[in-house]
Protein backbone atom coordinates (compact mmCIF):
# COMPACT_ATOMS: atom_id res chain seq x y z
CA UNK A 1 0.00 0.00 0.00
CA UNK A 2 1.72 3.20 -1.23
CA UNK A 3 5.21 1.80 -0.62
CA UNK A 4 4.58 1.16 3.09
CA UNK A 5 5.88 -2.14 4.41
CA UNK A 6 4.74 -1.99 8.01
CA UNK A 7 4.21 -0.21 11.29
CA UNK A 8 6.63 0.22 14.19
CA UNK A 9 5.18 0.94 17.63
CA UNK A 10 7.69 2.36 20.13
CA UNK A 11 6.69 2.88 23.75
CA UNK A 12 8.56 4.03 26.83
CA UNK A 13 6.69 2.74 29.84
CA UNK A 14 7.43 3.46 33.51
CA UNK A 15 5.98 2.01 36.68
CA UNK A 16 6.68 -0.44 39.46
CA UNK A 17 7.11 -4.11 40.26
CA UNK A 18 6.24 -5.69 43.61
CA UNK A 19 7.96 -9.01 44.17
CA UNK A 20 5.99 -11.21 46.56
CA UNK A 21 9.15 -11.76 48.62
CA UNK A 22 9.85 -8.00 49.00
CA UNK A 23 8.33 -5.51 51.42
CA UNK A 24 8.04 -2.62 48.94
CA UNK A 25 7.55 -2.20 45.19
CA UNK A 26 10.55 -1.05 43.19
CA UNK A 27 10.75 1.15 40.08
CA UNK A 28 10.43 -0.56 36.71
CA UNK A 29 10.85 0.85 33.22
CA UNK A 30 10.57 -0.65 29.74
CA UNK A 31 11.49 0.57 26.31
CA UNK A 32 9.46 -1.49 23.82
CA UNK A 33 9.49 -1.78 20.02
CA UNK A 34 6.81 -3.84 18.27
CA UNK A 35 6.82 -4.38 14.51
CA UNK A 36 3.95 -5.35 12.26
CA UNK A 37 3.99 -5.79 8.50
CA UNK A 38 0.34 -4.73 8.41
CA UNK A 39 -0.88 -1.31 9.46
CA UNK A 40 -3.87 -1.53 11.79
CA UNK A 41 -4.93 -5.16 11.67
CA UNK A 42 -6.30 -6.34 15.00
CA UNK A 43 -5.46 -9.78 16.26
CA UNK A 44 -2.30 -11.55 15.22
CA UNK A 45 0.88 -11.18 17.20
CA UNK A 46 3.58 -8.62 16.68
CA UNK A 47 7.13 -9.29 17.79
CA UNK A 48 8.45 -7.12 20.61
CA UNK A 49 12.06 -6.36 21.43
CA UNK A 50 13.27 -3.91 24.00
CA UNK A 51 14.91 -3.30 27.32
CA UNK A 52 13.82 -3.72 30.91
CA UNK A 53 15.28 -1.37 33.52
CA UNK A 54 15.39 -2.24 37.23
CA UNK A 55 17.38 -0.42 39.90
CA UNK A 56 20.71 -2.08 40.54
CA UNK A 57 20.79 -3.93 37.19
CA UNK A 58 22.13 -2.98 33.79
CA UNK A 59 19.52 -2.71 31.03
CA UNK A 60 18.22 -6.21 30.29
CA UNK A 61 17.13 -7.36 26.83
CA UNK A 62 13.52 -8.46 26.64
CA UNK A 63 11.48 -10.06 23.90
CA UNK A 64 7.93 -11.16 23.45
CA UNK A 65 4.72 -10.40 21.65
CA UNK A 66 1.98 -7.80 21.45
CA UNK A 67 -1.53 -8.54 20.24
CA UNK A 68 -3.80 -5.60 19.46
CA UNK A 69 -7.46 -6.01 20.37
CA UNK A 70 -10.39 -3.61 20.34
CA UNK A 71 -10.64 -3.72 24.14
CA UNK A 72 -6.89 -3.16 24.63
CA UNK A 73 -3.50 -4.66 23.70
CA UNK A 74 -2.16 -7.86 25.28
CA UNK A 75 1.52 -8.08 26.23
CA UNK A 76 3.62 -11.22 26.82
CA UNK A 77 7.25 -10.38 27.56
CA UNK A 78 10.24 -12.50 28.56
CA UNK A 79 13.49 -11.45 30.23
CA UNK A 80 16.35 -13.30 31.93
CA UNK A 81 16.83 -11.55 35.26
CA UNK A 82 20.11 -12.07 37.14
CA UNK A 83 19.41 -13.76 40.46
CA UNK A 84 15.92 -14.88 39.44
CA UNK A 85 16.31 -16.53 36.04
CA UNK A 86 13.82 -16.35 33.17
CA UNK A 87 10.59 -14.53 33.95
CA UNK A 88 7.49 -13.73 31.93
CA UNK A 89 5.54 -10.49 32.29
CA UNK A 90 1.97 -10.97 31.08
CA UNK A 91 -0.83 -8.42 31.01
CA UNK A 92 -3.14 -6.25 29.01
CA UNK A 93 -4.62 -2.80 28.92
CA UNK A 94 -8.41 -2.79 29.20
CA UNK A 95 -9.98 0.25 27.58
CA UNK A 96 -12.98 1.66 29.49
CA UNK A 97 -15.09 4.75 28.88
CA UNK A 98 -15.10 5.56 32.58
CA UNK A 99 -11.49 6.45 33.33
CA UNK A 100 -10.61 6.41 29.62
CA UNK A 101 -7.28 8.21 29.88
CA UNK A 102 -5.95 5.89 32.59
CA UNK A 103 -7.17 2.83 30.72
CA UNK A 104 -5.34 3.99 27.57
CA UNK A 105 -1.99 4.43 29.29
CA UNK A 106 -1.92 1.86 32.13
CA UNK A 107 -1.03 -1.80 31.78
CA UNK A 108 -1.18 -4.13 34.82
CA UNK A 109 1.16 -7.12 34.61
CA UNK A 110 1.66 -10.40 36.42
CA UNK A 111 5.16 -11.80 36.64
CA UNK A 112 5.63 -15.55 36.36
CA UNK A 113 8.43 -18.07 36.42
CA UNK A 114 6.86 -21.06 34.77
CA UNK A 115 3.50 -21.48 36.53
CA UNK A 116 4.59 -19.68 39.72
CA UNK A 117 3.38 -16.10 40.26
CA UNK A 118 6.37 -14.06 41.53
CA UNK A 119 5.15 -10.47 41.40
CA UNK A 120 2.63 -7.95 40.20
CA UNK A 121 3.60 -4.88 38.23
CA UNK A 122 2.15 -1.89 36.48
CA UNK A 123 3.57 0.17 33.65
CA UNK A 124 2.26 3.42 32.19
CA UNK A 125 2.85 5.41 29.05
CA UNK A 126 3.82 8.72 30.67
CA UNK A 127 4.20 11.09 27.74
CA UNK A 128 1.17 13.25 26.91
CA UNK A 129 -1.37 11.17 24.95
CA UNK A 130 -1.40 13.56 22.00
CA UNK A 131 2.29 12.72 21.47
CA UNK A 132 1.63 8.98 21.03
CA UNK A 133 0.87 9.07 17.29
CA UNK A 134 3.70 11.55 16.73
CA UNK A 135 6.43 9.84 18.76
CA UNK A 136 5.41 6.21 19.10
CA UNK A 137 4.04 5.22 15.69
CA UNK A 138 6.28 4.97 12.63
CA UNK A 139 5.26 3.90 9.15
CA UNK A 140 8.07 1.89 7.58
CA UNK A 141 8.53 2.42 3.86
CA UNK A 142 9.69 -0.16 1.40
CA UNK A 143 13.27 0.38 0.33
C-alpha positions as CSV (number, residue, x, y, z in Angstrom):
1,X,0.0,0.0,0.0
2,X,1.7,3.2,-1.2
3,X,5.2,1.8,-0.6
4,X,4.6,1.2,3.1
5,X,5.9,-2.1,4.4
6,X,4.7,-2.0,8.0
7,X,4.2,-0.2,11.3
8,X,6.6,0.2,14.2
9,X,5.2,0.9,17.6
10,X,7.7,2.4,20.1
11,X,6.7,2.9,23.8
12,X,8.6,4.0,26.8
13,X,6.7,2.7,29.8
14,X,7.4,3.5,33.5
15,X,6.0,2.0,36.7
16,X,6.7,-0.4,39.5
17,X,7.1,-4.1,40.3
18,X,6.2,-5.7,43.6
19,X,8.0,-9.0,44.2
20,X,6.0,-11.2,46.6
21,X,9.2,-11.8,48.6
22,X,9.9,-8.0,49.0
23,X,8.3,-5.5,51.4
24,X,8.0,-2.6,48.9
25,X,7.5,-2.2,45.2
26,X,10.6,-1.0,43.2
27,X,10.7,1.2,40.1
28,X,10.4,-0.6,36.7
29,X,10.9,0.9,33.2
30,X,10.6,-0.6,29.7
31,X,11.5,0.6,26.3
32,X,9.5,-1.5,23.8
33,X,9.5,-1.8,20.0
34,X,6.8,-3.8,18.3
35,X,6.8,-4.4,14.5
36,X,4.0,-5.4,12.3
37,X,4.0,-5.8,8.5
38,X,0.3,-4.7,8.4
39,X,-0.9,-1.3,9.5
40,X,-3.9,-1.5,11.8
41,X,-4.9,-5.2,11.7
42,X,-6.3,-6.3,15.0
43,X,-5.5,-9.8,16.3
44,X,-2.3,-11.6,15.2
45,X,0.9,-11.2,17.2
46,X,3.6,-8.6,16.7
47,X,7.1,-9.3,17.8
48,X,8.5,-7.1,20.6
49,X,12.1,-6.4,21.4
50,X,13.3,-3.9,24.0
51,X,14.9,-3.3,27.3
52,X,13.8,-3.7,30.9
53,X,15.3,-1.4,33.5
54,X,15.4,-2.2,37.2
55,X,17.4,-0.4,39.9
56,X,20.7,-2.1,40.5
57,X,20.8,-3.9,37.2
58,X,22.1,-3.0,33.8
59,X,19.5,-2.7,31.0
60,X,18.2,-6.2,30.3
61,X,17.1,-7.4,26.8
62,X,13.5,-8.5,26.6
63,X,11.5,-10.1,23.9
64,X,7.9,-11.2,23.4
65,X,4.7,-10.4,21.7
66,X,2.0,-7.8,21.4
67,X,-1.5,-8.5,20.2
68,X,-3.8,-5.6,19.5
69,X,-7.5,-6.0,20.4
70,X,-10.4,-3.6,20.3
71,X,-10.6,-3.7,24.1
72,X,-6.9,-3.2,24.6
73,X,-3.5,-4.7,23.7
74,X,-2.2,-7.9,25.3
75,X,1.5,-8.1,26.2
76,X,3.6,-11.2,26.8
77,X,7.2,-10.4,27.6
78,X,10.2,-12.5,28.6
79,X,13.5,-11.5,30.2
80,X,16.4,-13.3,31.9
81,X,16.8,-11.6,35.3
82,X,20.1,-12.1,37.1
83,X,19.4,-13.8,40.5
84,X,15.9,-14.9,39.4
85,X,16.3,-16.5,36.0
86,X,13.8,-16.4,33.2
87,X,10.6,-14.5,34.0
88,X,7.5,-13.7,31.9
89,X,5.5,-10.5,32.3
90,X,2.0,-11.0,31.1
91,X,-0.8,-8.4,31.0
92,X,-3.1,-6.2,29.0
93,X,-4.6,-2.8,28.9
94,X,-8.4,-2.8,29.2
95,X,-10.0,0.3,27.6
96,X,-13.0,1.7,29.5
97,X,-15.1,4.8,28.9
98,X,-15.1,5.6,32.6
99,X,-11.5,6.5,33.3
100,X,-10.6,6.4,29.6
101,X,-7.3,8.2,29.9
102,X,-6.0,5.9,32.6
103,X,-7.2,2.8,30.7
104,X,-5.3,4.0,27.6
105,X,-2.0,4.4,29.3
106,X,-1.9,1.9,32.1
107,X,-1.0,-1.8,31.8
108,X,-1.2,-4.1,34.8
109,X,1.2,-7.1,34.6
110,X,1.7,-10.4,36.4
111,X,5.2,-11.8,36.6
112,X,5.6,-15.6,36.4
113,X,8.4,-18.1,36.4
114,X,6.9,-21.1,34.8
115,X,3.5,-21.5,36.5
116,X,4.6,-19.7,39.7
117,X,3.4,-16.1,40.3
118,X,6.4,-14.1,41.5
119,X,5.1,-10.5,41.4
120,X,2.6,-8.0,40.2
121,X,3.6,-4.9,38.2
122,X,2.1,-1.9,36.5
123,X,3.6,0.2,33.7
124,X,2.3,3.4,32.2
125,X,2.8,5.4,29.1
126,X,3.8,8.7,30.7
127,X,4.2,11.1,27.7
128,X,1.2,13.2,26.9
129,X,-1.4,11.2,25.0
130,X,-1.4,13.6,22.0
131,X,2.3,12.7,21.5
132,X,1.6,9.0,21.0
133,X,0.9,9.1,17.3
134,X,3.7,11.5,16.7
135,X,6.4,9.8,18.8
136,X,5.4,6.2,19.1
137,X,4.0,5.2,15.7
138,X,6.3,5.0,12.6
139,X,5.3,3.9,9.2
140,X,8.1,1.9,7.6
141,X,8.5,2.4,3.9
142,X,9.7,-0.2,1.4
143,X,13.3,0.4,0.3
